[in-house]
Protein backbone atom coordinates (compact mmCIF):
# COMPACT_ATOMS: atom_id res chain seq x y z
CA UNK A 1 0.00 0.00 0.00
CA UNK A 2 1.19 3.53 -0.80
CA UNK A 3 0.81 6.67 1.29
CA UNK A 4 -1.99 7.93 -0.94
CA UNK A 5 -3.91 4.68 -0.58
CA UNK A 6 -3.53 4.85 3.20
CA UNK A 7 -4.70 8.47 3.34
CA UNK A 8 -7.86 7.53 1.45
CA UNK A 9 -8.60 4.78 3.97
CA UNK A 10 -8.31 7.06 7.02
CA UNK A 11 -9.85 10.22 5.55
CA UNK A 12 -12.15 11.94 8.08
CA UNK A 13 -11.59 9.17 10.64
CA UNK A 14 -10.16 9.24 14.17
CA UNK A 15 -6.93 7.23 14.19
CA UNK A 16 -4.80 5.60 16.88
CA UNK A 17 -1.32 4.74 15.64
CA UNK A 18 -0.12 1.57 17.38
CA UNK A 19 3.66 1.80 17.93
CA UNK A 20 5.90 4.86 18.11
CA UNK A 21 9.16 3.79 16.56
CA UNK A 22 10.63 5.25 13.38
CA UNK A 23 7.66 4.13 11.29
CA UNK A 24 5.17 5.33 13.88
CA UNK A 25 6.75 8.79 13.90
CA UNK A 26 6.69 8.87 10.10
CA UNK A 27 2.99 7.96 9.95
CA UNK A 28 2.16 10.50 12.65
CA UNK A 29 3.74 13.28 10.59
CA UNK A 30 2.08 12.02 7.42
CA UNK A 31 -1.42 12.10 8.89
CA UNK A 32 -1.00 15.33 10.84
CA UNK A 33 0.58 17.27 7.97
CA UNK A 34 -2.12 16.22 5.51
CA UNK A 35 -4.90 16.81 8.03
CA UNK A 36 -6.96 14.03 6.49
CA UNK A 37 -8.04 12.67 9.85
CA UNK A 38 -10.42 13.96 12.45
CA UNK A 39 -7.93 13.11 15.20
CA UNK A 40 -4.56 11.34 15.47
CA UNK A 41 -3.36 9.69 18.68
CA UNK A 42 -0.37 7.42 19.30
CA UNK A 43 -0.18 4.40 21.58
CA UNK A 44 3.03 2.63 22.62
CA UNK A 45 3.70 -0.08 25.20
CA UNK A 46 6.92 1.61 26.29
CA UNK A 47 5.89 4.05 29.01
CA UNK A 48 9.31 5.73 29.02
CA UNK A 49 8.85 6.56 25.37
CA UNK A 50 5.61 8.31 26.22
CA UNK A 51 7.36 10.46 28.79
CA UNK A 52 10.03 11.50 26.30
CA UNK A 53 7.65 12.74 23.60
CA UNK A 54 5.82 15.69 25.08
CA UNK A 55 4.76 17.17 21.73
CA UNK A 56 2.91 14.07 20.52
CA UNK A 57 -0.48 13.05 22.02
CA UNK A 58 0.68 9.66 23.30
CA UNK A 59 -1.85 7.57 25.18
CA UNK A 60 -1.54 4.39 27.20
CA UNK A 61 -2.52 1.01 25.84
CA UNK A 62 -5.52 0.86 28.18
CA UNK A 63 -6.64 4.30 27.03
CA UNK A 64 -6.35 3.16 23.43
CA UNK A 65 -8.58 0.15 24.07
CA UNK A 66 -11.12 2.33 25.84
CA UNK A 67 -11.61 4.18 22.57
CA UNK A 68 -12.04 1.06 20.46
CA UNK A 69 -15.57 1.74 19.27
CA UNK A 70 -14.83 5.02 17.55
CA UNK A 71 -11.24 4.77 16.25
CA UNK A 72 -9.33 3.14 13.44
CA UNK A 73 -6.13 1.42 14.62
CA UNK A 74 -3.07 1.83 12.43
CA UNK A 75 -0.35 -0.80 12.97
CA UNK A 76 3.03 0.95 12.66
CA UNK A 77 5.38 -2.01 13.01
CA UNK A 78 6.76 -4.46 10.50
CA UNK A 79 8.09 -7.06 12.94
CA UNK A 80 5.25 -6.91 15.50
CA UNK A 81 2.37 -6.70 13.04
CA UNK A 82 0.76 -10.01 14.02
CA UNK A 83 1.22 -9.49 17.76
CA UNK A 84 -0.27 -6.02 17.73
CA UNK A 85 -3.18 -7.14 15.58
CA UNK A 86 -3.93 -10.18 17.74
CA UNK A 87 -3.78 -8.12 20.93
CA UNK A 88 -6.29 -5.64 19.60
CA UNK A 89 -8.68 -8.32 18.37
CA UNK A 90 -8.44 -10.23 21.67
CA UNK A 91 -9.29 -6.98 23.45
CA UNK A 92 -12.50 -6.61 21.48
CA UNK A 93 -11.42 -4.37 18.60
CA UNK A 94 -13.26 -5.02 15.35
CA UNK A 95 -10.75 -6.52 12.86
CA UNK A 96 -12.21 -4.22 10.20
CA UNK A 97 -10.99 -1.26 12.26
CA UNK A 98 -7.36 -2.42 12.11
CA UNK A 99 -5.12 -1.29 9.22
CA UNK A 100 -1.54 -2.33 8.56
CA UNK A 101 0.11 1.06 8.08
CA UNK A 102 3.65 0.27 6.94
CA UNK A 103 3.35 1.81 3.49
CA UNK A 104 5.93 1.51 0.74
CA UNK A 105 7.13 5.04 1.49
CA UNK A 106 7.20 4.42 5.25
CA UNK A 107 9.34 1.32 4.78
CA UNK A 108 11.74 3.14 2.48
CA UNK A 109 12.01 5.95 5.02
CA UNK A 110 12.78 3.38 7.71
CA UNK A 111 15.52 1.82 5.58
CA UNK A 112 17.14 5.17 4.84
CA UNK A 113 16.94 6.33 8.45
CA UNK A 114 18.48 3.14 9.73
CA UNK A 115 21.23 3.16 7.12
CA UNK A 116 22.20 6.74 7.95
CA UNK A 117 22.20 6.05 11.67
CA UNK A 118 24.25 2.87 11.41
CA UNK A 119 26.84 4.31 9.02
CA UNK A 120 27.60 7.34 11.20
CA UNK A 121 30.62 6.67 13.44
CA UNK A 122 29.94 7.06 17.13
CA UNK A 123 31.42 10.12 18.81
CA UNK A 124 32.44 8.09 21.86
CA UNK A 125 33.05 4.40 22.33
CA UNK A 126 30.29 2.23 23.77
CA UNK A 127 30.70 -1.49 24.16
CA UNK A 128 29.78 -4.55 26.16
CA UNK A 129 31.57 -7.64 27.32
CA UNK A 130 30.16 -11.04 28.21
CA UNK A 131 31.60 -11.92 31.61
CA UNK A 132 29.43 -15.03 31.66
CA UNK A 133 28.42 -16.73 28.44
CA UNK A 134 25.64 -18.89 29.87
CA UNK A 135 22.50 -17.93 31.77
CA UNK A 136 20.17 -19.03 34.57
CA UNK A 137 17.03 -17.90 32.75
CA UNK A 138 16.45 -20.25 29.85
CA UNK A 139 14.79 -17.82 27.41
CA UNK A 140 13.57 -18.88 24.00
CA UNK A 141 15.13 -16.98 21.09
CA UNK A 142 17.91 -15.58 23.32
CA UNK A 143 19.87 -13.06 21.26
CA UNK A 144 23.01 -13.92 23.24
CA UNK A 145 22.56 -17.70 22.75
CA UNK A 146 22.63 -18.05 26.54
CA UNK A 147 20.13 -20.90 26.49
CA UNK A 148 22.43 -23.11 24.39
CA UNK A 149 25.77 -22.09 25.87
CA UNK A 150 27.97 -24.32 27.97
CA UNK A 151 29.12 -22.82 31.31
CA UNK A 152 31.87 -20.34 30.41
CA UNK A 153 33.31 -17.17 31.91
CA UNK A 154 35.56 -14.41 30.67
CA UNK A 155 39.28 -14.85 31.27
CA UNK A 156 40.07 -12.21 33.90
CA UNK A 157 43.69 -11.62 32.82
CA UNK A 158 42.63 -11.22 29.19
CA UNK A 159 39.85 -8.84 30.19
CA UNK A 160 42.28 -6.70 32.17
CA UNK A 161 44.72 -6.46 29.23
CA UNK A 162 41.96 -5.63 26.76
CA UNK A 163 40.35 -2.98 28.96
CA UNK A 164 43.72 -1.39 29.60
CA UNK A 165 44.38 -1.19 25.86
CA UNK A 166 40.96 0.31 25.10
CA UNK A 167 41.36 2.75 27.97
CA UNK A 168 44.62 3.93 26.44
CA UNK A 169 43.10 4.28 22.97
CA UNK A 170 40.11 6.27 24.20
CA UNK A 171 41.70 8.27 27.00
CA UNK A 172 39.78 6.40 29.68
CA UNK A 173 36.44 7.71 28.39
CA UNK A 174 33.47 5.70 27.15
CA UNK A 175 29.85 6.59 26.53
CA UNK A 176 28.72 3.37 28.19
CA UNK A 177 30.03 -0.05 29.10
CA UNK A 178 27.84 -3.05 29.87
CA UNK A 179 29.05 -6.05 31.86
CA UNK A 180 26.62 -8.51 30.37
CA UNK A 181 26.11 -12.14 29.42
CA UNK A 182 24.54 -14.67 29.50
CA UNK A 183 23.92 -13.73 33.08
CA UNK A 184 26.81 -11.66 34.51
CA UNK A 185 25.92 -12.30 38.17
CA UNK A 186 26.86 -15.95 37.68
CA UNK A 187 30.52 -14.93 37.49
CA UNK A 188 32.09 -15.30 40.94
CA UNK A 189 34.77 -12.82 39.85
CA UNK A 190 32.27 -10.08 39.07
CA UNK A 191 33.78 -7.76 41.69
CA UNK A 192 37.14 -8.00 39.95
CA UNK A 193 35.42 -7.37 36.61
CA UNK A 194 33.92 -4.16 37.99
CA UNK A 195 37.29 -3.01 39.30
CA UNK A 196 38.94 -3.64 35.93
CA UNK A 197 36.25 -1.76 34.04
CA UNK A 198 36.31 1.36 36.21
CA UNK A 199 40.11 1.45 36.53
CA UNK A 200 40.52 1.53 32.76
CA UNK A 201 37.57 3.88 32.19
CA UNK A 202 37.35 6.48 34.98
CA UNK A 203 34.89 8.45 32.84
CA UNK A 204 31.70 6.95 31.47
CA UNK A 205 28.59 5.02 32.46
CA UNK A 206 29.23 1.43 33.50
CA UNK A 207 26.34 -0.93 34.21
CA UNK A 208 25.74 -4.57 34.94
CA UNK A 209 23.02 -5.74 32.54
CA UNK A 210 21.21 -8.56 34.31
CA UNK A 211 17.95 -10.45 34.80
CA UNK A 212 18.41 -9.71 38.51
CA UNK A 213 17.51 -13.18 39.82
CA UNK A 214 20.73 -13.45 41.86
CA UNK A 215 20.68 -9.92 43.25
CA UNK A 216 19.01 -11.07 46.45
CA UNK A 217 21.96 -13.35 47.20
CA UNK A 218 24.82 -10.96 46.35
CA UNK A 219 27.33 -10.12 49.09
CA UNK A 220 27.76 -6.77 50.81
CA UNK A 221 31.12 -6.52 49.06
CA UNK A 222 29.33 -6.65 45.72
CA UNK A 223 27.04 -3.80 46.70
CA UNK A 224 29.92 -1.81 48.20
CA UNK A 225 31.90 -2.20 44.97
CA UNK A 226 28.97 -1.04 42.84
CA UNK A 227 28.62 2.04 45.02
CA UNK A 228 32.37 2.72 45.23
CA UNK A 229 32.90 2.65 41.46
CA UNK A 230 29.58 4.18 40.46
CA UNK A 231 28.47 1.04 38.64
CA UNK A 232 24.73 0.73 38.13
CA UNK A 233 22.31 -2.11 37.56
CA UNK A 234 20.03 -2.46 34.55
CA UNK A 235 17.46 -5.20 35.06
CA UNK A 236 15.43 -6.69 32.25
CA UNK A 237 11.95 -7.65 33.38
CA UNK A 238 10.42 -10.93 32.30
CA UNK A 239 6.89 -12.25 32.92
CA UNK A 240 8.01 -14.45 35.82
CA UNK A 241 7.23 -14.50 39.55
CA UNK A 242 10.27 -12.38 40.43
CA UNK A 243 9.59 -9.62 42.96
CA UNK A 244 10.90 -6.66 40.98
CA UNK A 245 9.71 -4.08 43.50
CA UNK A 246 11.77 -5.70 46.26
CA UNK A 247 14.71 -5.95 43.89
CA UNK A 248 14.63 -2.23 43.23
CA UNK A 249 14.21 -1.46 46.92
CA UNK A 250 17.26 -3.61 47.71
CA UNK A 251 19.42 -1.60 45.30
CA UNK A 252 18.07 1.66 46.70
CA UNK A 253 18.91 0.51 50.24
CA UNK A 254 22.51 0.01 49.12
CA UNK A 255 22.53 3.38 47.33
CA UNK A 256 23.29 1.74 43.99
CA UNK A 257 21.96 3.16 40.72
CA UNK A 258 19.13 1.00 39.39
CA UNK A 259 16.86 1.02 36.37
CA UNK A 260 14.60 -1.36 34.51
CA UNK A 261 15.08 -2.13 30.84
CA UNK A 262 11.57 -2.15 29.51
CA UNK A 263 8.70 -3.79 31.36
CA UNK A 264 7.18 -7.24 31.71
CA UNK A 265 4.77 -6.35 28.92
CA UNK A 266 7.62 -5.27 26.65
CA UNK A 267 9.25 -8.66 27.03
CA UNK A 268 6.22 -10.91 26.88
CA UNK A 269 7.30 -11.75 23.34
CA UNK A 270 10.59 -12.91 21.88
CA UNK A 271 11.50 -12.81 18.21
CA UNK A 272 13.71 -15.30 16.34
CA UNK A 273 16.99 -13.75 15.19
CA UNK A 274 16.45 -14.62 11.55
CA UNK A 275 19.78 -16.34 11.01
CA UNK A 276 20.29 -17.42 7.42
CA UNK A 277 22.59 -20.43 7.78
CA UNK A 278 23.31 -20.33 4.04
CA UNK A 279 24.60 -16.75 4.21
CA UNK A 280 22.68 -15.36 1.22
CA UNK A 281 21.69 -11.93 2.59
CA UNK A 282 22.76 -8.54 1.28
CA UNK A 283 25.29 -7.27 3.82
CA UNK A 284 24.43 -3.58 3.38
CA UNK A 285 20.72 -4.14 3.89
CA UNK A 286 21.27 -6.49 6.82
CA UNK A 287 23.56 -3.97 8.49
CA UNK A 288 21.13 -1.09 8.03
CA UNK A 289 18.23 -3.06 9.49
CA UNK A 290 20.16 -4.59 12.38
CA UNK A 291 19.14 -3.14 15.77
CA UNK A 292 22.50 -4.15 17.22
CA UNK A 293 24.88 -2.92 14.49
CA UNK A 294 27.10 -0.06 15.67
CA UNK A 295 25.14 -0.15 18.91
CA UNK A 296 25.60 -3.43 20.81
CA UNK A 297 29.36 -3.47 20.18
CA UNK A 298 30.95 -6.57 21.63
CA UNK A 299 34.48 -7.00 23.03
CA UNK A 300 35.82 -10.52 22.80
CA UNK A 301 39.38 -11.89 22.70
CA UNK A 302 41.00 -8.51 22.02
CA UNK A 303 38.64 -7.69 19.16
CA UNK A 304 35.62 -5.44 18.78
CA UNK A 305 32.59 -6.56 16.77
CA UNK A 306 29.93 -4.15 15.54
CA UNK A 307 27.23 -6.41 17.04
CA UNK A 308 26.76 -9.49 19.21
CA UNK A 309 26.15 -12.03 16.49
CA UNK A 310 29.63 -12.82 15.10
CA UNK A 311 31.14 -12.68 18.59
CA UNK A 312 28.70 -15.24 19.98
CA UNK A 313 27.86 -17.40 16.97
CA UNK A 314 30.29 -20.11 18.11
CA UNK A 315 27.63 -21.13 20.67
CA UNK A 316 25.08 -21.65 17.90
CA UNK A 317 27.61 -23.46 15.72
CA UNK A 318 28.66 -25.80 18.52
CA UNK A 319 25.14 -26.66 19.63
CA UNK A 320 23.59 -27.17 16.19
CA UNK A 321 26.76 -28.35 14.43
CA UNK A 322 26.68 -25.49 11.92
CA UNK A 323 29.47 -23.50 10.34
CA UNK A 324 28.53 -19.83 10.15
CA UNK A 325 32.08 -18.63 9.64
CA UNK A 326 33.72 -15.61 11.25
CA UNK A 327 36.73 -14.06 9.51
CA UNK A 328 39.31 -11.47 10.51
CA UNK A 329 37.30 -8.92 8.51
CA UNK A 330 34.36 -9.28 10.91
CA UNK A 331 36.14 -7.49 13.75
CA UNK A 332 38.90 -5.02 14.46
CA UNK A 333 41.92 -6.04 16.50
CA UNK A 334 42.31 -3.45 19.26
CA UNK A 335 46.06 -4.05 19.36
CA UNK A 336 46.50 -3.39 15.64
CA UNK A 337 44.29 -0.29 15.49
CA UNK A 338 46.36 2.89 15.38
CA UNK A 339 43.83 4.96 17.33
CA UNK A 340 40.28 5.11 18.61
CA UNK A 341 38.92 6.83 15.51
CA UNK A 342 39.98 3.93 13.31
CA UNK A 343 37.97 1.64 15.57
CA UNK A 344 34.86 3.84 15.48
CA UNK A 345 35.06 4.06 11.69
CA UNK A 346 35.31 0.29 11.36
CA UNK A 347 32.31 -0.32 13.58
CA UNK A 348 30.09 1.87 11.39
CA UNK A 349 30.38 -0.35 8.31
CA UNK A 350 28.89 -3.70 7.29
CA UNK A 351 30.98 -6.81 7.84
CA UNK A 352 31.05 -10.07 5.86
CA UNK A 353 29.14 -11.85 8.63
CA UNK A 354 26.10 -9.65 7.89
CA UNK A 355 25.32 -12.11 5.10
CA UNK A 356 24.01 -14.53 7.73
CA UNK A 357 21.39 -12.16 9.14
CA UNK A 358 17.99 -11.88 7.48
CA UNK A 359 16.69 -8.66 8.99
CA UNK A 360 14.21 -7.97 6.20
CA UNK A 361 11.89 -10.97 6.19
CA UNK A 362 8.92 -10.95 8.52
CA UNK A 363 9.59 -12.99 11.66
CA UNK A 364 6.71 -13.98 13.90
CA UNK A 365 7.38 -13.03 17.51
CA UNK A 366 6.33 -15.59 20.07
CA UNK A 367 5.28 -15.49 23.69
CA UNK A 368 8.19 -15.50 26.11
CA UNK A 369 8.99 -18.88 27.61
CA UNK A 370 11.76 -21.33 28.26
CA UNK A 371 13.84 -22.44 25.31
CA UNK A 372 13.13 -25.77 23.67
CA UNK A 373 16.61 -25.53 22.17
CA UNK A 374 15.39 -25.99 18.61
CA UNK A 375 17.07 -24.18 15.72
CA UNK A 376 13.82 -22.45 14.71
CA UNK A 377 14.24 -20.14 17.73
CA UNK A 378 17.20 -18.53 16.01
CA UNK A 379 16.44 -18.89 12.28
C-alpha positions as CSV (number, residue, x, y, z in Angstrom):
1,X,0.0,0.0,0.0
2,X,1.2,3.5,-0.8
3,X,0.8,6.7,1.3
4,X,-2.0,7.9,-0.9
5,X,-3.9,4.7,-0.6
6,X,-3.5,4.8,3.2
7,X,-4.7,8.5,3.3
8,X,-7.9,7.5,1.5
9,X,-8.6,4.8,4.0
10,X,-8.3,7.1,7.0
11,X,-9.8,10.2,5.6
12,X,-12.2,11.9,8.1
13,X,-11.6,9.2,10.6
14,X,-10.2,9.2,14.2
15,X,-6.9,7.2,14.2
16,X,-4.8,5.6,16.9
17,X,-1.3,4.7,15.6
18,X,-0.1,1.6,17.4
19,X,3.7,1.8,17.9
20,X,5.9,4.9,18.1
21,X,9.2,3.8,16.6
22,X,10.6,5.2,13.4
23,X,7.7,4.1,11.3
24,X,5.2,5.3,13.9
25,X,6.8,8.8,13.9
26,X,6.7,8.9,10.1
27,X,3.0,8.0,9.9
28,X,2.2,10.5,12.6
29,X,3.7,13.3,10.6
30,X,2.1,12.0,7.4
31,X,-1.4,12.1,8.9
32,X,-1.0,15.3,10.8
33,X,0.6,17.3,8.0
34,X,-2.1,16.2,5.5
35,X,-4.9,16.8,8.0
36,X,-7.0,14.0,6.5
37,X,-8.0,12.7,9.8
38,X,-10.4,14.0,12.4
39,X,-7.9,13.1,15.2
40,X,-4.6,11.3,15.5
41,X,-3.4,9.7,18.7
42,X,-0.4,7.4,19.3
43,X,-0.2,4.4,21.6
44,X,3.0,2.6,22.6
45,X,3.7,-0.1,25.2
46,X,6.9,1.6,26.3
47,X,5.9,4.0,29.0
48,X,9.3,5.7,29.0
49,X,8.9,6.6,25.4
50,X,5.6,8.3,26.2
51,X,7.4,10.5,28.8
52,X,10.0,11.5,26.3
53,X,7.7,12.7,23.6
54,X,5.8,15.7,25.1
55,X,4.8,17.2,21.7
56,X,2.9,14.1,20.5
57,X,-0.5,13.0,22.0
58,X,0.7,9.7,23.3
59,X,-1.8,7.6,25.2
60,X,-1.5,4.4,27.2
61,X,-2.5,1.0,25.8
62,X,-5.5,0.9,28.2
63,X,-6.6,4.3,27.0
64,X,-6.4,3.2,23.4
65,X,-8.6,0.1,24.1
66,X,-11.1,2.3,25.8
67,X,-11.6,4.2,22.6
68,X,-12.0,1.1,20.5
69,X,-15.6,1.7,19.3
70,X,-14.8,5.0,17.5
71,X,-11.2,4.8,16.2
72,X,-9.3,3.1,13.4
73,X,-6.1,1.4,14.6
74,X,-3.1,1.8,12.4
75,X,-0.3,-0.8,13.0
76,X,3.0,0.9,12.7
77,X,5.4,-2.0,13.0
78,X,6.8,-4.5,10.5
79,X,8.1,-7.1,12.9
80,X,5.2,-6.9,15.5
81,X,2.4,-6.7,13.0
82,X,0.8,-10.0,14.0
83,X,1.2,-9.5,17.8
84,X,-0.3,-6.0,17.7
85,X,-3.2,-7.1,15.6
86,X,-3.9,-10.2,17.7
87,X,-3.8,-8.1,20.9
88,X,-6.3,-5.6,19.6
89,X,-8.7,-8.3,18.4
90,X,-8.4,-10.2,21.7
91,X,-9.3,-7.0,23.5
92,X,-12.5,-6.6,21.5
93,X,-11.4,-4.4,18.6
94,X,-13.3,-5.0,15.4
95,X,-10.8,-6.5,12.9
96,X,-12.2,-4.2,10.2
97,X,-11.0,-1.3,12.3
98,X,-7.4,-2.4,12.1
99,X,-5.1,-1.3,9.2
100,X,-1.5,-2.3,8.6
101,X,0.1,1.1,8.1
102,X,3.7,0.3,6.9
103,X,3.3,1.8,3.5
104,X,5.9,1.5,0.7
105,X,7.1,5.0,1.5
106,X,7.2,4.4,5.3
107,X,9.3,1.3,4.8
108,X,11.7,3.1,2.5
109,X,12.0,5.9,5.0
110,X,12.8,3.4,7.7
111,X,15.5,1.8,5.6
112,X,17.1,5.2,4.8
113,X,16.9,6.3,8.5
114,X,18.5,3.1,9.7
115,X,21.2,3.2,7.1
116,X,22.2,6.7,8.0
117,X,22.2,6.0,11.7
118,X,24.2,2.9,11.4
119,X,26.8,4.3,9.0
120,X,27.6,7.3,11.2
121,X,30.6,6.7,13.4
122,X,29.9,7.1,17.1
123,X,31.4,10.1,18.8
124,X,32.4,8.1,21.9
125,X,33.0,4.4,22.3
126,X,30.3,2.2,23.8
127,X,30.7,-1.5,24.2
128,X,29.8,-4.5,26.2
129,X,31.6,-7.6,27.3
130,X,30.2,-11.0,28.2
131,X,31.6,-11.9,31.6
132,X,29.4,-15.0,31.7
133,X,28.4,-16.7,28.4
134,X,25.6,-18.9,29.9
135,X,22.5,-17.9,31.8
136,X,20.2,-19.0,34.6
137,X,17.0,-17.9,32.8
138,X,16.5,-20.3,29.9
139,X,14.8,-17.8,27.4
140,X,13.6,-18.9,24.0
141,X,15.1,-17.0,21.1
142,X,17.9,-15.6,23.3
143,X,19.9,-13.1,21.3
144,X,23.0,-13.9,23.2
145,X,22.6,-17.7,22.7
146,X,22.6,-18.1,26.5
147,X,20.1,-20.9,26.5
148,X,22.4,-23.1,24.4
149,X,25.8,-22.1,25.9
150,X,28.0,-24.3,28.0
151,X,29.1,-22.8,31.3
152,X,31.9,-20.3,30.4
153,X,33.3,-17.2,31.9
154,X,35.6,-14.4,30.7
155,X,39.3,-14.8,31.3
156,X,40.1,-12.2,33.9
157,X,43.7,-11.6,32.8
158,X,42.6,-11.2,29.2
159,X,39.9,-8.8,30.2
160,X,42.3,-6.7,32.2
161,X,44.7,-6.5,29.2
162,X,42.0,-5.6,26.8
163,X,40.3,-3.0,29.0
164,X,43.7,-1.4,29.6
165,X,44.4,-1.2,25.9
166,X,41.0,0.3,25.1
167,X,41.4,2.7,28.0
168,X,44.6,3.9,26.4
169,X,43.1,4.3,23.0
170,X,40.1,6.3,24.2
171,X,41.7,8.3,27.0
172,X,39.8,6.4,29.7
173,X,36.4,7.7,28.4
174,X,33.5,5.7,27.1
175,X,29.8,6.6,26.5
176,X,28.7,3.4,28.2
177,X,30.0,0.0,29.1
178,X,27.8,-3.0,29.9
179,X,29.0,-6.0,31.9
180,X,26.6,-8.5,30.4
181,X,26.1,-12.1,29.4
182,X,24.5,-14.7,29.5
183,X,23.9,-13.7,33.1
184,X,26.8,-11.7,34.5
185,X,25.9,-12.3,38.2
186,X,26.9,-16.0,37.7
187,X,30.5,-14.9,37.5
188,X,32.1,-15.3,40.9
189,X,34.8,-12.8,39.8
190,X,32.3,-10.1,39.1
191,X,33.8,-7.8,41.7
192,X,37.1,-8.0,39.9
193,X,35.4,-7.4,36.6
194,X,33.9,-4.2,38.0
195,X,37.3,-3.0,39.3
196,X,38.9,-3.6,35.9
197,X,36.2,-1.8,34.0
198,X,36.3,1.4,36.2
199,X,40.1,1.5,36.5
200,X,40.5,1.5,32.8
201,X,37.6,3.9,32.2
202,X,37.4,6.5,35.0
203,X,34.9,8.4,32.8
204,X,31.7,7.0,31.5
205,X,28.6,5.0,32.5
206,X,29.2,1.4,33.5
207,X,26.3,-0.9,34.2
208,X,25.7,-4.6,34.9
209,X,23.0,-5.7,32.5
210,X,21.2,-8.6,34.3
211,X,18.0,-10.4,34.8
212,X,18.4,-9.7,38.5
213,X,17.5,-13.2,39.8
214,X,20.7,-13.5,41.9
215,X,20.7,-9.9,43.2
216,X,19.0,-11.1,46.4
217,X,22.0,-13.3,47.2
218,X,24.8,-11.0,46.4
219,X,27.3,-10.1,49.1
220,X,27.8,-6.8,50.8
221,X,31.1,-6.5,49.1
222,X,29.3,-6.6,45.7
223,X,27.0,-3.8,46.7
224,X,29.9,-1.8,48.2
225,X,31.9,-2.2,45.0
226,X,29.0,-1.0,42.8
227,X,28.6,2.0,45.0
228,X,32.4,2.7,45.2
229,X,32.9,2.7,41.5
230,X,29.6,4.2,40.5
231,X,28.5,1.0,38.6
232,X,24.7,0.7,38.1
233,X,22.3,-2.1,37.6
234,X,20.0,-2.5,34.5
235,X,17.5,-5.2,35.1
236,X,15.4,-6.7,32.3
237,X,11.9,-7.6,33.4
238,X,10.4,-10.9,32.3
239,X,6.9,-12.2,32.9
240,X,8.0,-14.4,35.8
241,X,7.2,-14.5,39.5
242,X,10.3,-12.4,40.4
243,X,9.6,-9.6,43.0
244,X,10.9,-6.7,41.0
245,X,9.7,-4.1,43.5
246,X,11.8,-5.7,46.3
247,X,14.7,-6.0,43.9
248,X,14.6,-2.2,43.2
249,X,14.2,-1.5,46.9
250,X,17.3,-3.6,47.7
251,X,19.4,-1.6,45.3
252,X,18.1,1.7,46.7
253,X,18.9,0.5,50.2
254,X,22.5,0.0,49.1
255,X,22.5,3.4,47.3
256,X,23.3,1.7,44.0
257,X,22.0,3.2,40.7
258,X,19.1,1.0,39.4
259,X,16.9,1.0,36.4
260,X,14.6,-1.4,34.5
261,X,15.1,-2.1,30.8
262,X,11.6,-2.1,29.5
263,X,8.7,-3.8,31.4
264,X,7.2,-7.2,31.7
265,X,4.8,-6.3,28.9
266,X,7.6,-5.3,26.6
267,X,9.3,-8.7,27.0
268,X,6.2,-10.9,26.9
269,X,7.3,-11.7,23.3
270,X,10.6,-12.9,21.9
271,X,11.5,-12.8,18.2
272,X,13.7,-15.3,16.3
273,X,17.0,-13.8,15.2
274,X,16.4,-14.6,11.6
275,X,19.8,-16.3,11.0
276,X,20.3,-17.4,7.4
277,X,22.6,-20.4,7.8
278,X,23.3,-20.3,4.0
279,X,24.6,-16.8,4.2
280,X,22.7,-15.4,1.2
281,X,21.7,-11.9,2.6
282,X,22.8,-8.5,1.3
283,X,25.3,-7.3,3.8
284,X,24.4,-3.6,3.4
285,X,20.7,-4.1,3.9
286,X,21.3,-6.5,6.8
287,X,23.6,-4.0,8.5
288,X,21.1,-1.1,8.0
289,X,18.2,-3.1,9.5
290,X,20.2,-4.6,12.4
291,X,19.1,-3.1,15.8
292,X,22.5,-4.2,17.2
293,X,24.9,-2.9,14.5
294,X,27.1,-0.1,15.7
295,X,25.1,-0.2,18.9
296,X,25.6,-3.4,20.8
297,X,29.4,-3.5,20.2
298,X,30.9,-6.6,21.6
299,X,34.5,-7.0,23.0
300,X,35.8,-10.5,22.8
301,X,39.4,-11.9,22.7
302,X,41.0,-8.5,22.0
303,X,38.6,-7.7,19.2
304,X,35.6,-5.4,18.8
305,X,32.6,-6.6,16.8
306,X,29.9,-4.1,15.5
307,X,27.2,-6.4,17.0
308,X,26.8,-9.5,19.2
309,X,26.1,-12.0,16.5
310,X,29.6,-12.8,15.1
311,X,31.1,-12.7,18.6
312,X,28.7,-15.2,20.0
313,X,27.9,-17.4,17.0
314,X,30.3,-20.1,18.1
315,X,27.6,-21.1,20.7
316,X,25.1,-21.7,17.9
317,X,27.6,-23.5,15.7
318,X,28.7,-25.8,18.5
319,X,25.1,-26.7,19.6
320,X,23.6,-27.2,16.2
321,X,26.8,-28.3,14.4
322,X,26.7,-25.5,11.9
323,X,29.5,-23.5,10.3
324,X,28.5,-19.8,10.1
325,X,32.1,-18.6,9.6
326,X,33.7,-15.6,11.2
327,X,36.7,-14.1,9.5
328,X,39.3,-11.5,10.5
329,X,37.3,-8.9,8.5
330,X,34.4,-9.3,10.9
331,X,36.1,-7.5,13.7
332,X,38.9,-5.0,14.5
333,X,41.9,-6.0,16.5
334,X,42.3,-3.4,19.3
335,X,46.1,-4.1,19.4
336,X,46.5,-3.4,15.6
337,X,44.3,-0.3,15.5
338,X,46.4,2.9,15.4
339,X,43.8,5.0,17.3
340,X,40.3,5.1,18.6
341,X,38.9,6.8,15.5
342,X,40.0,3.9,13.3
343,X,38.0,1.6,15.6
344,X,34.9,3.8,15.5
345,X,35.1,4.1,11.7
346,X,35.3,0.3,11.4
347,X,32.3,-0.3,13.6
348,X,30.1,1.9,11.4
349,X,30.4,-0.3,8.3
350,X,28.9,-3.7,7.3
351,X,31.0,-6.8,7.8
352,X,31.0,-10.1,5.9
353,X,29.1,-11.9,8.6
354,X,26.1,-9.7,7.9
355,X,25.3,-12.1,5.1
356,X,24.0,-14.5,7.7
357,X,21.4,-12.2,9.1
358,X,18.0,-11.9,7.5
359,X,16.7,-8.7,9.0
360,X,14.2,-8.0,6.2
361,X,11.9,-11.0,6.2
362,X,8.9,-11.0,8.5
363,X,9.6,-13.0,11.7
364,X,6.7,-14.0,13.9
365,X,7.4,-13.0,17.5
366,X,6.3,-15.6,20.1
367,X,5.3,-15.5,23.7
368,X,8.2,-15.5,26.1
369,X,9.0,-18.9,27.6
370,X,11.8,-21.3,28.3
371,X,13.8,-22.4,25.3
372,X,13.1,-25.8,23.7
373,X,16.6,-25.5,22.2
374,X,15.4,-26.0,18.6
375,X,17.1,-24.2,15.7
376,X,13.8,-22.5,14.7
377,X,14.2,-20.1,17.7
378,X,17.2,-18.5,16.0
379,X,16.4,-18.9,12.3
